[in-house]
């Protein structure tokens, strides 16, 4: 009985926490379909009496959001795919191969997690500028591909994969690429999905780096476009 009440309490807390996250987004979505006079009525209404798409039409008339949306999709998907591939291969090497300096190199990679992104912003910007990648998809994507956290996460997960399974495949004549793509990656799906979600979300919401490297509005991402719009229009 005590265990049941503990589980019930934990589930209730999780539900309340989830609602606290969902309700603001639901309110914003509902408000976006309201007319101005309905937004500040008291008591507030969750469902608009006169739903309208005028706010969205005004938005797309004021700023062309289709290009920033497409840019964001391209950047977020590209970074996610490349980062997952890099983290998986690096994690596999650090967890299943023995080579000179492996642990020292891994510690060096791990140490970069403790370096704030603001400290590396200017050096990376100068490198990107010298390579001629400003105002390009390459400049938006390449610096975000390497993630020390993703490498660490994949390495730790792959350590749990039995070495005997891999050795058995090698003894049977399986090539290393077959072992990696057909055995290790399928067993690492939970970790891959996790870092893919984190990476995609972070890339989608990234603001500072796109703001710095994309000086041409043709390469604006959604966060930058929204910021520019907010600066131009304080009220409708």
N, C-alpha and C positions, 0 to 999 in steps of 0.2 A: 504493500500500500504506500509506504514511504517513497519507494522508487517511482511509483506511478505519479504521485504528486510532484516529485522533483522533475520528472519528464514533462508533466503538464505545465509547471511553472516555467521551465526553460523554453517550451514551445510558445507560451504566451509572451514571454520576453522577446523572442525572435519575431513573432508576429507584430508586436508593437514597434519594434525597431524597423522592421520592413515597411510598416505603414508610415513611419516618420520619414522614410526615404521616398516612398512612392507618392504620398499626398501632395508635396510641393510640385512635383512634375505633373500630376493630374490636374492640379489647380492652374498651372501655367497653360496646359493644353486647353482646358475649359475656357480660360480667359481669352485665349487667342481667337476664339470664335464669337466673342461678345462684342456688342457695340459699345462705344465709349461710356454712355450713360449707365450701362449695366455693370461696369467694372467695379465701381465704388459704392454700389447699393448696400444697404444694411437692413436685414441680415444678408450675408452674401449668398448667391445662388450658384450651385455647382453646375447645373444644366442651364445654358442660356435660353431665355424665352424666345429670342429671335436670332438663331444662329446665322452667322454671316462669314463669308470668305473675303470680305473687303480688306481686312487687315493683311491677309496674305497677298492679295492682289496689289495693295499699296506697297508692300515690301518688295515685290518683284518689279514693280514699276520704278521704285526709287533706286534699287540696286539689282544688277543681274546676278542672282545667287546661283544660277545653274553652273557657271564656270567654277566658282569656289567650291561648290559641292562636288563637282567632278574631280577637281584637283585633290580634294580631301580624300575621296575614295581611292584615287590612284596612289597617293602617297601612303595612306594607311594600309592598304592591301599589300603594296610592294614592300613596305618596311616589315610588315607582319610575316610575309612569306619568306623573305630573305633572312630575317632575324631568326625565325624558327629553324630554318635550314642550317644557318651558321651555328646557332646554339646547340643543335642536335649533333652535328659533326664534331664540334669542339668538346661537348660533354662526353661523347663516345670516346674520343681520344684520351681525355683526361681520366676517364673511369676504367677503360678496358685495355689501354696500351701502356707499356712500360718503356720509357725513354729517358735519356739523361736530362736532368733539370725539370722533369715534369712537375713535381710538387712546387718548386720555386716559381715556375712560370704560372702555375695556377694561383699561387698566393699573390703574385704580381697582378694578375687579372682581378682577383678578389679585392685587392687593395683599391682598385679604381672605383669600386662602389662607394667608398668613403669620400671621394672627391666630389664636391658640389658641381652641378652642371654649370653654374654661373662662372666658375673658375676656368673652365675649359671652353667657354663660349667664344671668347676673343681669339684664342689660338686656332680653334677649328674654323672660325670665320675667315681668318687670314689664309689658312690653307685652302679653303674652298675658293676664296677669291683668287689666289695664285693659280689654281687649277682651272679657272675660268668657269666655275660652276654656279656663279650667282645667277639668280633669275632663271633657274632651270629645275626640272624634276630631279636631276641627279643631285643637285645641291640640297634639295629638300629630303631626299631619300637616303643617300649614302651615309651621312653621319649618324643616322638613327638605326642603322642595321646592327652594328655591334653593341651588344648589351651584356655587360659582365654578370648582371643578375640572372639573365636567361641562361647563360653558360653555367653558372653555379647551380641553378635549379635543375637543369638537365643532367649535369654531372652527378649531383646527389641522387637523383631518381635512378639513373642508370647503374649506380653502384648496387642497387637492390636487385638487378637482373642477374641471375646465377651465371657465373663464369663457365660452369660445366655445360650449360646449354650452348654457349657460343663455341666452346672447344669441341663439342660433339659435332656441330655443323662444319667446323673447319676440318675435322678428321674425315668427315664424309665427303670432303672435296669442295665445299662451298667457298666461293670467292668472298673477299672482304666486303665488296659492295652488296652481295646477296645477303650476307649476315646482317649488314647494317639496315638495308631497306626492307628485308623480308622477316627479320627476327627482332632486331632491337627496336626499330621504329614502331612496329605494331604494338609491342609490349609497353612502349613509352607514350601511348596515346593520351592518358590522363595528364601527364606533364606537358605534352605538346599543346593540348587544348588550353591548359591553364596559362602558359606563357603567351599563346596566341591571343587569348582574350585580353590579358594585361597589355600586351604590345599594341594591339589594335586600338584599345581604348585610349592608351597614352598617346598614340600617334594621331588619333582623331581629335583629341582635345589639345594637342600641342599648340602653343601660341607663340612663345618667345622666339624659338628658332625660325619658324616660317616668317615671323615679323622681321627678323634681321636679314635673312637670306633672300627673301622674295620682295624685292623693291619694285617690281613690276606687278601691277594689279592683275595681270593675266595669270599669275602664279599664286595669287592669294588663296589661302585655305579658309574654311568656314570661320574658325575663331578669329582670324585676322579681319575677314570681311565684316563680321558682326561688330568687332571693335571699331572699325572705321565707320560703320553705320551709326553706332551709338555716339560716336564723336561728332557726327554731322547733324544728327537729329536728336535733340534732347527731349522733344515731345512731338506728337503728331498733331 
